Amino acid sequence: MERRSVAVGVLGVLIVGASVPVTGMLDGYPVITGQALRYALAGALLLVWARLRGRPMPMPRPRDLPSLIAIAATGMIGFQVCLLFAQRYAEPGLVAAFLGGTPLVLALAAPLAKGKRPSWAPVAGAVLAGLGIAVLSGGGAARWQGLVLASLAMVCEALFTLLAVGVLDRLGPLATATWSCCAAGVGGAVVGTIADPSGAWRWPDGRELVALGYLTVVVTAIAFLLWYSAVSVLGADRAGVLVGLMPVSGLAVSLLLGMQDFRFTQLIGVALVSSGVVLGLRRRELGEPGTFGAEVLHDVVADDRDHHPAQRTVEGDLLDELRPAVDRGQS
């Protein structure tokens, strides 16, 4: 199950990373309404797919609505807007280097949000992956506006995962991806229409229509579902290191299309990112924060008054079943 989730998460981030050249085909199209159209169509596709498969589609409850709206506003529409405007004030390499901090944000924030201490493996893996992304991007110059917008883009990218954790537990990956896309479609349509009433809804030309179709079906409907499926099993901190693979797939596509020249330092960056991903996906070991060791079971058994032989029921209970394992020193 876990290996499958890793493979699903890797496929999802590779799809998103490889879509960078396609996104550039929409430079002349209205930003907010273009994204709203993409997300609304993706939400509709997911609804149809769930219907055809006969899979249940849980409806969001009132407690889920704030998270879904926040995901749409920050992790979807907000991220795309910040990313686009950041590149007007900063070189693409510097923006990419900032986004390389997303795995570290997830590795630290996800456990802290649950009242746990971060595990060393995801944190160390995220640091390695971030260094690899910085080497791959090569950095660059920026004005202060570019630095602010790049930082906001990184935060929005992290919120796309962090805000979904609770909703994933309640609704599951399919419903989370579907309803967040629907929220982004509706919200983006309203905001885009208000911001640009005359040009918000112009019909896309052939090139833009192909780009919107690809982004809708592959990068949104498929990749979002894959990503949320991985996060629901691996957790946001461990799955977060996979984000480091996005620029690697973007680099591979750019090299194949002749849009970028090969440099030896790129191999170093890929090696750092790969090492970070492998390290960050390690399971928690006994004794790490968040684990439940045999010492704890010994303490529980010793302190449990119900386990006095004279007070125990005939049927026994859970600690009776655990006692043989505790005596053997097993967790």
KEKE-3310 file (N, C-alpha, C; in steps of 0.2 Angstrom, whole numbers, plus 5000, padded with zeros to 4 digits):
npx = (5004:5010:5021:5014:5007:5018:5023:5011:5011:5023:5021:5011:5017:5027:5020:5014:5026:5031:5022:5026:5031:5018:5010:5015:5010:4998:5001:4995:4982:4968:4972:4965:4952:4955:4961:4950:4941:4948:4949:4935:4931:4938:4934:4921:4923:4929:4918:4909:4917:4918:4904:4902:4911:4904:4907:4906:4902:4906:4897:4903:4903:4897:4909:4919:4919:4926:4940:4940:4937:4948:4959:4956:4957:4970:4980:4977:4971:4977:4991:4994:4993:5002:5014:5014:5015:5026:5037:5038:5045:5056:5069:5066:5074:5076:5064:5060:5069:5065:5053:5058:5059:5047:5045:5052:5044:5032:5037:5040:5029:5017:5018:5018:5006:4998:5001:5013:5030:5042:5048:5065:5069:5060:5063:5077:5077:5070:5078:5089:5083:5078:5091:5095:5086:5089:5101:5098:5090:5098:5097:5096:5093:5082:5069:5063:5049:5048:5054:5045:5033:5037:5039:5026:5021:5027:5022:5008:5009:5012:5001:4991:4993:4993:4981:4972:4973:4965:4952:4954:4955:4941:4933:4940:4952:4946:4934:4939:4948:4939:4929:4937:4941:4929:4926:4937:4934:4921:4924:4935:4929:4920:4929:4937:4928:4924:4936:4940:4929:4926:4936:4937:4931:4935:4935:4946:4961:4966:4979:4979:4967:4971:4981:4973:4965:4974:4979:4968:4963:4974:4984:4976:4964:4968:4982:4980:4971:4979:4989:4983:4979:4991:4995:4986:4989:5004:5006:5007:5020:5030:5026:5028:5041:5042:5038:5050:5053:5047:5054:5064:5057:5052:5064:5069:5059:5061:5075:5073:5065:5073:5073:5082:5099:5111:5119:5133:5131:5118:5116:5121:5112:5100:5105:5105:5092:5086:5092:5087:5073:5073:5078:5069:5057:5058:5053:5046:5057:5058:5057:5058:5050:5032:5031:5027:5032:5039:5042:5032:5021:5025:5024:5011:5004:5010:5004:4991:4977:4967:4972:4976:4977:4965:4956:4953:4943:4935:4935:4946:4956:4962:4975:4978:4980:4991:5001:5010:5018:5024:5032:5041:5048:5043:5037)
npy = (4994:5006:5008:5008:5021:5029:5028:5033:5046:5051:5050:5060:5072:5073:5074:5087:5095:5093:5100:5113:5120:5119:5127:5140:5143:5149:5162:5174:5174:5178:5178:5174:5170:5161:5151:5148:5142:5131:5124:5122:5114:5103:5099:5095:5084:5075:5073:5066:5055:5049:5045:5037:5026:5022:5026:5032:5049:5059:5072:5089:5094:5107:5111:5107:5117:5129:5125:5120:5131:5139:5131:5132:5146:5149:5138:5135:5146:5157:5153:5151:5165:5172:5165:5169:5183:5185:5181:5192:5201:5195:5183:5168:5157:5161:5161:5148:5143:5148:5141:5128:5127:5123:5108:5108:5117:5109:5098:5102:5110:5101:5090:5098:5105:5095:5093:5086:5082:5086:5074:5067:5062:5066:5080:5082:5076:5085:5096:5092:5090:5103:5110:5104:5108:5122:5121:5116:5126:5137:5150:5168:5185:5198:5210:5218:5216:5204:5195:5195:5190:5178:5171:5171:5163:5151:5148:5147:5136:5126:5127:5121:5108:5107:5112:5103:5091:5088:5088:5077:5066:5066:5066:5059:5056:5058:5065:5077:5082:5085:5094:5104:5109:5113:5123:5132:5135:5141:5152:5158:5162:5172:5182:5184:5190:5201:5208:5210:5214:5216:5208:5196:5184:5180:5170:5156:5155:5142:5137:5141:5134:5120:5120:5123:5112:5101:5105:5104:5091:5082:5088:5094:5086:5073:5073:5080:5071:5060:5066:5069:5057:5051:5059:5056:5043:5043:5054:5072:5077:5067:5065:5077:5079:5074:5084:5090:5084:5090:5101:5093:5085:5095:5100:5090:5089:5102:5100:5090:5096:5106:5118:5122:5122:5109:5107:5102:5104:5102:5088:5086:5093:5085:5073:5077:5081:5068:5060:5067:5064:5050:5049:5056:5049:5039:5027:5030:5027:5015:5024:5036:5053:5051:5038:5022:5013:4997:5000:5009:5001:4992:5001:5004:4992:4989:4999:4997:4994:4985:4974:4965:4949:4944:4953:4953:4950:4935:4934:4943:4957:4970:4972:4960:4953:4960:4957:4945:4950:4961:4955:4949:4959:4966:4979)
npz = (5000:5004:4995:4983:4985:4986:4973:4966:4971:4966:4952:4951:4954:4945:4933:4935:4936:4923:4916:4914:4902:4895:4902:4899:4887:4889:4892:4886:4890:4900:4917:4929:4926:4917:4925:4933:4923:4920:4932:4935:4925:4927:4940:4936:4927:4936:4944:4935:4932:4944:4945:4934:4938:4949:4962:4978:4982:4994:5002:5006:5023:5033:5041:5033:5023:5025:5024:5011:5003:5006:5001:4988:4986:4990:4987:4974:4964:4970:4971:4957:4953:4961:4956:4943:4943:4951:4942:4935:4941:4946:4941:4933:4939:4952:4957:4956:4965:4977:4978:4981:4994:4999:5002:5015:5022:5023:5029:5042:5046:5045:5055:5067:5066:5070:5083:5086:5086:5073:5062:5060:5047:5036:5037:5035:5022:5015:5016:5009:4996:4994:4992:4981:4972:4972:4966:4953:4948:4948:4953:4954:4950:4958:4961:4976:4976:4968:4977:4988:4982:4977:4989:4994:4984:4987:5000:4997:4989:4999:5007:4999:5002:5016:5021:5016:5024:5035:5028:5019:5028:5032:5020:5010:4996:4982:4984:4990:4980:4970:4976:4980:4967:4961:4970:4967:4954:4954:4963:4956:4944:4948:4954:4944:4934:4940:4941:4928:4918:4904:4897:4902:4899:4886:4871:4870:4858:4846:4851:4864:4868:4867:4877:4889:4889:4891:4903:4911:4911:4913:4921:4931:4935:4935:4941:4953:4960:4961:4969:4981:4985:4988:4999:5008:5013:5015:5023:5025:5028:5024:5011:5006:5002:4990:4981:4977:4966:4955:4948:4943:4933:4925:4921:4913:4903:4897:4892:4883:4873:4869:4875:4884:4889:4893:4908:4919:4932:4934:4935:4948:4955:4952:4958:4972:4974:4972:4982:4993:4992:4994:5007:5014:5013:5022:5034:5051:5064:5078:5094:5089:5088:5090:5089:5096:5108:5115:5128:5132:5132:5143:5153:5153:5156:5168:5176:5175:5184:5182:5178:5188:5194:5201:5198:5185:5170:5163:5149:5146:5139:5128:5132:5138:5126:5121:5131:5129:5118:5123:5133:5126:5121:5110:5099)
capx = (5000:5014:5024:5009:5006:5024:5022:5006:5013:5029:5018:5007:5022:5030:5015:5014:5032:5032:5017:5028:5030:5012:5007:5018:5005:4992:5003:4991:4975:4966:4975:4961:4947:4958:4962:4944:4939:4952:4947:4928:4930:4941:4929:4915:4926:4929:4911:4907:4921:4915:4897:4903:4914:4899:4910:4902:4905:4903:4896:4906:4899:4899:4916:4924:4919:4932:4946:4940:4938:4955:4963:4955:4959:4978:4984:4975:4971:4982:4997:4995:4993:5008:5019:5015:5017:5033:5042:5039:5050:5062:5071:5063:5078:5076:5057:5060:5073:5060:5048:5061:5058:5040:5046:5054:5038:5028:5040:5040:5022:5012:5018:5017:4999:4994:5004:5018:5037:5044:5053:5071:5070:5057:5066:5083:5076:5067:5084:5093:5079:5078:5097:5095:5082:5093:5107:5095:5087:5104:5096:5095:5091:5075:5068:5059:5042:5048:5055:5038:5028:5040:5038:5019:5019:5029:5017:5002:5010:5012:4994:4987:4993:4992:4974:4968:4974:4959:4947:4956:4953:4934:4930:4944:4955:4942:4930:4943:4950:4933:4925:4941:4941:4923:4926:4941:4930:4916:4927:4939:4925:4917:4934:4940:4923:4924:4942:4940:4922:4926:4940:4938:4929:4936:4936:4953:4962:4968:4984:4976:4962:4975:4984:4968:4962:4979:4979:4961:4962:4980:4988:4972:4959:4972:4987:4977:4969:4985:4993:4979:4979:4997:4996:4981:4993:5010:5006:5009:5027:5034:5024:5031:5048:5041:5038:5057:5054:5044:5058:5067:5053:5052:5071:5069:5055:5065:5080:5070:5062:5078:5072:5087:5105:5113:5125:5135:5128:5111:5117:5122:5105:5096:5107:5103:5085:5084:5094:5082:5067:5074:5079:5063:5052:5060:5048:5048:5060:5057:5060:5057:5043:5026:5031:5024:5037:5037:5043:5026:5017:5027:5022:5003:5003:5012:5000:4984:4974:4962:4976:4977:4973:4959:4951:4953:4937:4937:4937:4952:4955:4967:4981:4980:4983:4998:5006:5015:5022:5028:5036:5046:5051:5041:5033)
capy = (5000:5012:5008:5011:5028:5033:5028:5038:5053:5053:5051:5066:5078:5073:5077:5094:5098:5093:5104:5120:5123:5120:5133:5146:5144:5153:5169:5180:5173:5181:5173:5171:5166:5155:5146:5146:5138:5124:5120:5120:5108:5097:5096:5092:5078:5071:5071:5062:5049:5045:5043:5031:5021:5020:5027:5037:5056:5062:5079:5092:5097:5114:5111:5106:5122:5134:5122:5119:5138:5141:5128:5135:5153:5150:5133:5135:5152:5161:5150:5153:5172:5174:5163:5173:5190:5184:5181:5199:5205:5190:5178:5161:5153:5163:5159:5140:5141:5149:5135:5123:5127:5120:5102:5109:5119:5104:5093:5105:5112:5096:5087:5103:5106:5089:5093:5082:5085:5084:5068:5070:5060:5071:5087:5081:5075:5091:5101:5090:5092:5111:5112:5101:5113:5128:5120:5115:5133:5142:5156:5174:5192:5199:5216:5216:5213:5197:5191:5194:5186:5171:5169:5170:5157:5145:5147:5145:5129:5122:5127:5117:5101:5107:5113:5097:5085:5086:5086:5071:5061:5065:5065:5055:5060:5060:5071:5083:5085:5087:5099:5110:5111:5116:5129:5136:5137:5146:5158:5162:5165:5178:5187:5186:5194:5208:5212:5212:5213:5216:5204:5190:5178:5179:5163:5155:5152:5135:5135:5141:5129:5114:5121:5122:5105:5097:5107:5102:5084:5079:5092:5095:5081:5067:5074:5082:5065:5056:5069:5069:5050:5049:5062:5053:5037:5045:5060:5078:5078:5063:5066:5084:5078:5072:5090:5091:5081:5094:5104:5088:5083:5101:5101:5084:5091:5107:5098:5086:5101:5110:5125:5124:5119:5105:5109:5097:5106:5099:5082:5087:5095:5079:5069:5080:5080:5061:5058:5070:5060:5043:5050:5059:5044:5033:5026:5032:5021:5015:5029:5043:5056:5049:5031:5019:5008:4992:5003:5012:4996:4990:5006:5004:4985:4989:5004:4995:4990:4980:4968:4961:4942:4943:4958:4952:4946:4929:4935:4947:4963:4971:4972:4953:4951:4963:4955:4941:4953:4965:4951:4947:4965:4968:4985)
capz = (5000:5005:4989:4978:4987:4984:4965:4964:4972:4961:4945:4951:4954:4938:4928:4936:4934:4916:4912:4914:4895:4893:4906:4896:4881:4891:4894:4884:4891:4906:4922:4935:4923:4914:4930:4935:4918:4921:4939:4935:4920:4931:4945:4932:4925:4942:4946:4930:4933:4950:4943:4930:4942:4954:4968:4982:4982:5000:5001:5011:5028:5035:5044:5028:5018:5025:5021:5003:5000:5007:4997:4981:4986:4991:4984:4967:4961:4973:4969:4950:4952:4964:4952:4937:4944:4953:4937:4932:4946:4948:4936:4935:4943:4959:4959:4957:4971:4983:4979:4983:5001:5001:5006:5021:5026:5024:5034:5049:5048:5045:5062:5072:5066:5074:5090:5086:5084:5066:5062:5057:5040:5031:5037:5032:5015:5012:5016:5003:4990:4993:4990:4974:4967:4971:4961:4947:4945:4947:4956:4949:4953:4959:4965:4982:4974:4966:4983:4992:4978:4977:4996:4994:4980:4991:5006:4994:4987:5005:5010:4995:5005:5023:5022:5014:5028:5039:5024:5017:5033:5032:5013:5005:4990:4976:4985:4991:4974:4966:4978:4979:4960:4960:4974:4964:4948:4956:4966:4951:4940:4951:4955:4937:4931:4944:4940:4921:4915:4897:4893:4907:4896:4879:4868:4868:4852:4846:4855:4871:4870:4868:4884:4894:4889:4894:4910:4914:4911:4915:4927:4937:4937:4936:4945:4960:4963:4963:4974:4987:4987:4991:5005:5013:5015:5017:5027:5022:5029:5020:5004:5004:4999:4982:4978:4974:4959:4950:4944:4939:4927:4921:4917:4908:4897:4894:4888:4877:4869:4867:4878:4889:4888:4898:4912:4923:4939:4934:4937:4955:4958:4952:4963:4978:4975:4973:4989:4998:4992:4997:5014:5017:5013:5027:5039:5058:5068:5085:5098:5086:5090:5087:5089:5102:5109:5120:5135:5134:5134:5149:5158:5154:5159:5175:5179:5174:5190:5180:5176:5194:5192:5205:5195:5177:5168:5160:5142:5145:5135:5123:5136:5138:5120:5120:5136:5126:5114:5128:5137:5121:5119:5103:5100)
cpx = (5004:5018:5020:5008:5012:5024:5017:5008:5019:5026:5014:5012:5026:5026:5015:5020:5033:5027:5020:5028:5023:5008:5009:5013:4999:4995:4998:4984:4974:4968:4969:4955:4949:4959:4955:4940:4942:4950:4939:4927:4933:4937:4923:4917:4927:4923:4908:4911:4919:4908:4898:4906:4909:4902:4906:4906:4902:4903:4900:4901:4901:4906:4921:4924:4924:4938:4946:4940:4945:4960:4962:4958:4967:4981:4982:4976:4976:4989:4999:4996:5000:5014:5020:5018:5024:5038:5042:5044:5056:5063:5068:5067:5077:5069:5057:5064:5069:5055:5051:5061:5051:5041:5047:5048:5034:5031:5040:5032:5017:5012:5016:5009:4995:4997:5010:5025:5039:5049:5059:5072:5067:5061:5073:5082:5074:5073:5088:5089:5079:5085:5098:5091:5085:5098:5104:5093:5093:5103:5095:5093:5084:5075:5064:5052:5042:5050:5049:5034:5031:5039:5031:5017:5021:5024:5010:5003:5010:5005:4990:4987:4991:4984:4970:4969:4968:4953:4948:4954:4945:4931:4934:4947:4951:4938:4934:4946:4944:4930:4930:4942:4935:4923:4931:4938:4925:4919:4931:4935:4922:4923:4936:4935:4923:4930:4943:4934:4922:4930:4941:4936:4929:4937:4943:4955:4964:4973:4982:4971:4966:4978:4979:4965:4967:4979:4973:4961:4968:4983:4983:4968:4963:4977:4985:4975:4974:4989:4989:4979:4985:4998:4991:4985:5000:5011:5009:5017:5031:5032:5027:5037:5047:5040:5045:5058:5051:5049:5063:5064:5053:5059:5071:5065:5059:5071:5078:5068:5067:5077:5077:5093:5107:5119:5126:5132:5121:5111:5117:5115:5100:5098:5105:5096:5083:5086:5089:5076:5067:5074:5072:5057:5053:5054:5050:5051:5058:5060:5060:5050:5037:5026:5028:5028:5035:5038:5036:5021:5018:5024:5014:5001:5004:5007:4992:4981:4970:4966:4978:4973:4966:4954:4949:4946:4940:4939:4943:4950:4961:4974:4983:4983:4990:5003:5012:5020:5027:5033:5042:5050:5049:5037:5026)
cpy = (5006:5013:5011:5018:5032:5034:5033:5045:5055:5054:5058:5072:5078:5076:5084:5098:5098:5097:5112:5123:5124:5126:5140:5147:5148:5160:5175:5179:5175:5176:5170:5167:5160:5149:5143:5141:5131:5120:5118:5114:5102:5094:5093:5085:5073:5068:5065:5055:5045:5042:5036:5025:5018:5021:5032:5043:5059:5070:5083:5095:5104:5115:5110:5112:5127:5131:5122:5126:5140:5138:5131:5142:5154:5145:5132:5141:5156:5159:5152:5160:5174:5172:5167:5180:5190:5185:5188:5203:5201:5185:5172:5157:5154:5160:5152:5139:5142:5143:5129:5122:5124:5113:5103:5112:5114:5099:5096:5107:5106:5092:5092:5105:5101:5089:5088:5085:5082:5078:5070:5068:5065:5078:5087:5080:5081:5096:5099:5092:5099:5113:5110:5106:5119:5127:5119:5122:5138:5149:5162:5180:5193:5206:5213:5213:5206:5193:5190:5189:5179:5168:5167:5164:5151:5143:5144:5137:5124:5121:5122:5110:5102:5108:5107:5091:5083:5084:5079:5065:5060:5063:5060:5059:5062:5066:5077:5086:5088:5093:5105:5113:5115:5123:5134:5139:5142:5153:5162:5165:5172:5183:5189:5191:5201:5212:5214:5210:5212:5210:5197:5184:5177:5172:5162:5153:5145:5133:5135:5136:5122:5114:5120:5115:5100:5099:5104:5095:5080:5082:5093:5089:5075:5068:5076:5076:5061:5059:5068:5061:5048:5053:5059:5046:5039:5050:5066:5079:5074:5064:5073:5084:5077:5079:5092:5088:5085:5097:5099:5086:5089:5102:5096:5086:5097:5105:5094:5091:5106:5117:5127:5120:5115:5107:5103:5098:5103:5092:5082:5089:5089:5074:5071:5079:5072:5058:5061:5066:5054:5044:5052:5054:5038:5033:5029:5026:5021:5020:5036:5046:5053:5041:5028:5012:5003:4995:5006:5007:4993:4994:5005:4997:4986:4994:5002:4991:4985:4974:4964:4955:4942:4948:4957:4948:4940:4930:4939:4953:4964:4970:4965:4950:4954:4960:4951:4945:4958:4961:4949:4953:4968:4974:4984)
cpz = (5000:4998:4984:4979:4985:4976:4963:4965:4967:4954:4945:4951:4948:4933:4929:4934:4927:4912:4912:4907:4893:4896:4902:4890:4883:4894:4892:4886:4898:4912:4926:4931:4919:4919:4932:4930:4919:4927:4938:4931:4924:4936:4942:4930:4931:4945:4941:4931:4939:4949:4939:4933:4948:4961:4972:4982:4988:4999:5007:5016:5029:5038:5039:5023:5019:5023:5014:5000:5001:5003:4990:4981:4986:4986:4976:4964:4964:4971:4962:4949:4955:4959:4946:4938:4947:4948:4933:4935:4948:4942:4938:4939:4950:4962:4961:4964:4978:4984:4981:4991:5004:5004:5013:5025:5028:5030:5041:5051:5049:5052:5067:5072:5070:5081:5091:5084:5077:5067:5058:5049:5035:5031:5034:5024:5012:5011:5009:4996:4989:4990:4983:4969:4966:4966:4954:4944:4944:4950:4951:4953:4954:4963:4971:4981:4972:4972:4987:4988:4977:4984:4996:4990:4984:4997:5003:4992:4993:5007:5005:4998:5012:5024:5020:5019:5032:5034:5021:5022:5033:5026:5009:4999:4985:4978:4987:4985:4970:4969:4979:4972:4959:4964:4970:4957:4949:4958:4961:4946:4942:4952:4948:4933:4934:4942:4933:4917:4908:4894:4897:4903:4888:4877:4867:4861:4852:4850:4862:4873:4871:4875:4889:4894:4892:4902:4914:4916:4915:4921:4933:4939:4939:4942:4952:4963:4965:4969:4981:4989:4990:4998:5010:5016:5018:5023:5023:5022:5024:5013:5001:5000:4992:4978:4974:4968:4953:4946:4940:4933:4922:4917:4912:4902:4893:4889:4882:4871:4866:4869:4883:4888:4894:4901:4917:4930:4939:4937:4945:4958:4958:4957:4970:4979:4976:4980:4994:4998:4995:5004:5017:5017:5018:5032:5046:5061:5075:5089:5095:5088:5086:5087:5096:5103:5114:5127:5137:5136:5141:5155:5159:5157:5166:5179:5179:5180:5188:5178:5183:5193:5195:5202:5188:5176:5164:5153:5141:5141:5131:5126:5137:5132:5119:5125:5133:5122:5118:5131:5132:5119:5112:5104:5097)
residu = (MET:GLU:ARG:ARG:SER:VAL:ALA:VAL:GLY:VAL:LEU:GLY:VAL:LEU:ILE:VAL:GLY:ALA:SER:VAL:PRO:VAL:THR:GLY:MET:LEU:ASP:GLY:TYR:PRO:VAL:ILE:THR:GLY:GLN:ALA:LEU:ARG:TYR:ALA:LEU:ALA:GLY:ALA:LEU:LEU:LEU:VAL:TRP:ALA:ARG:LEU:ARG:GLY:ARG:PRO:MET:PRO:MET:PRO:ARG:PRO:ARG:ASP:LEU:PRO:SER:LEU:ILE:ALA:ILE:ALA:ALA:THR:GLY:MET:ILE:GLY:PHE:GLN:VAL:CYS:LEU:LEU:PHE:ALA:GLN:ARG:TYR:ALA:GLU:PRO:GLY:LEU:VAL:ALA:ALA:PHE:LEU:GLY:GLY:THR:PRO:LEU:VAL:LEU:ALA:LEU:ALA:ALA:PRO:LEU:ALA:LYS:GLY:LYS:ARG:PRO:SER:TRP:ALA:PRO:VAL:ALA:GLY:ALA:VAL:LEU:ALA:GLY:LEU:GLY:ILE:ALA:VAL:LEU:SER:GLY:GLY:GLY:ALA:ALA:ARG:TRP:GLN:GLY:LEU:VAL:LEU:ALA:SER:LEU:ALA:MET:VAL:CYS:GLU:ALA:LEU:PHE:THR:LEU:LEU:ALA:VAL:GLY:VAL:LEU:ASP:ARG:LEU:GLY:PRO:LEU:ALA:THR:ALA:THR:TRP:SER:CYS:CYS:ALA:ALA:GLY:VAL:GLY:GLY:ALA:VAL:VAL:GLY:THR:ILE:ALA:ASP:PRO:SER:GLY:ALA:TRP:ARG:TRP:PRO:ASP:GLY:ARG:GLU:LEU:VAL:ALA:LEU:GLY:TYR:LEU:THR:VAL:VAL:VAL:THR:ALA:ILE:ALA:PHE:LEU:LEU:TRP:TYR:SER:ALA:VAL:SER:VAL:LEU:GLY:ALA:ASP:ARG:ALA:GLY:VAL:LEU:VAL:GLY:LEU:MET:PRO:VAL:SER:GLY:LEU:ALA:VAL:SER:LEU:LEU:LEU:GLY:MET:GLN:ASP:PHE:ARG:PHE:THR:GLN:LEU:ILE:GLY:VAL:ALA:LEU:VAL:SER:SER:GLY:VAL:VAL:LEU:GLY:LEU:ARG:ARG:ARG:GLU:LEU:GLY:GLU:PRO:GLY:THR:PHE:GLY:ALA:GLU:VAL:LEU:HIS:ASP:VAL:VAL:ALA:ASP:ASP:ARG:ASP:HIS:HIS:PRO:ALA:GLN:ARG:THR:VAL:GLU:GLY:ASP:LEU:LEU:ASP:GLU:LEU:ARG:PRO:ALA:VAL:ASP:ARG:GLY:GLN:SER)
# end
